[in-house]
Amino acid sequence: MRWLCRALLAVAAAGMACADTIRLRNGNTIEGIVTQETDTQVVLDLGTGRTMLSRGTIAAVEHVSADENDRLRAVWKQKYFLNRKYVPAELTGLAADFTKLGDLREEALRARRSLADLAAKESGLQAEQEQLRAQMVQASQQIQQTPPVRNNVEAYNALVALNNALQAKGSLTRDELSACWKKRDDAVARIAAYQEAVSAFQLRFEEERKKPANGATDAERRQFFDRVAGMLAAYLREFAAAEVDVTLSRDGSVVTATVNEQVQGRFVVDTGAATTVVTPEFARKLRGEYPRLTEWVGPAQGTNEPSRVILLPLLALGAMRFEDFMVTTASLEHLSKQLKTQLDGIIGGNILFARRCAFSVLSRRLVFDAPVPVNVKPVACAAGSWQLGVPVTADGQTELFLLDSGASRSVLPENEWHGAVVDSGRVMRSDISETVVGVKTCTAVIKDLRIGGTPLPWLKLTLADNPQRLLGIDFINHFLLTIDAEQGKIWLQPPSPYVQ
């Protein structure tokens, strides 16, 4: 009964415009424009297509005036303006692509609705996982303290059984968490695919808009482009980026975060940190209004101080809200000295990489759900554990550099400086020495470096006794980076050649 569904759609499209009406013998009615009548059948135009009805199924045909039919055609043209029947011939391809974009939009909206449920489930599973770990540590300690001698065999066996049960439950929780991550990744991928499709269509739309009319009248083209432009603007607003003000310096970027809608703190944005961190002093400001998931998880952030994992009911960055969010406590005295400001925490990869984000130097914004840069190809990266490895090529060899907005400088290990890069003759040492993270270093300029197909003219790297290759905040600021770690991509928008 597809023809009946189309007929009902035509009735809704017609609105107040009158239409020819066909009354069927089964009591139903269909409205449209009768285009042909014979002794055996009636042909009815439904606006987007035609249907043929046998005379044997028709009880009566009621006609309206030709003027009313013309008004109905005008309504159809507005309602179904993307239908091939109403689109100027030279724009049918563009209209078809916009229709496909609408299908992608529906998928993206469904994916976005699923993300909130997945985030809540993920947070609950992570909390359960941390609690199980703490219980397993306690059970292991009790087993060690309860030797299986004659008087303790029953207690020992009970502890072993408890530990095995905790491990089995932990395995199930890990499997559930992995499944949750996969669903989240699929949802993020659908949203990312839609946003990329919107950017690509927007570019093509503007190019087509500039072309002269070819067969269609200027009025027809203008009407088509105005309608599409209005819908495209609405599409863009639906997935508008969330912006957070950033205090930028040559050494780092700091944002204000609010916890539990009451306590504000200054957090450094650090793509090199896998997790989000708060200082013990900041945690004490919360007055214990959070559950401690573990008592001790080992040294954190390169210190010897114990670190706890705690669950924050709410952490907000501007309009971005992260509920029941796990963070680690650690001292950040070294970072506060480096940035010359008192820090309360770190915004790590588990926030930054959960949503596509961009660092905008010009507008001083950290942008979540950032649109894909137009006319800029993405660079494929190695993603894992909320961190991103960027492939940098020099002299035909490619190495991964950790993208680390918490590092004030891009760093090349000193031992690699004495290797093939120096021998190639493409390197110049500067006479400027400076101290980075407490180590005396010097700055090198390496020509002909590339990331993907993008040249990095005169990118300055700091040579340091550091085992990791780093691309720091200087690199991020200079190339106006957009980061989509979920998809393992970054976008560079190179300005003029690098200048200190």
Disulfide bonds with the S-S distance in Angstrom:
none
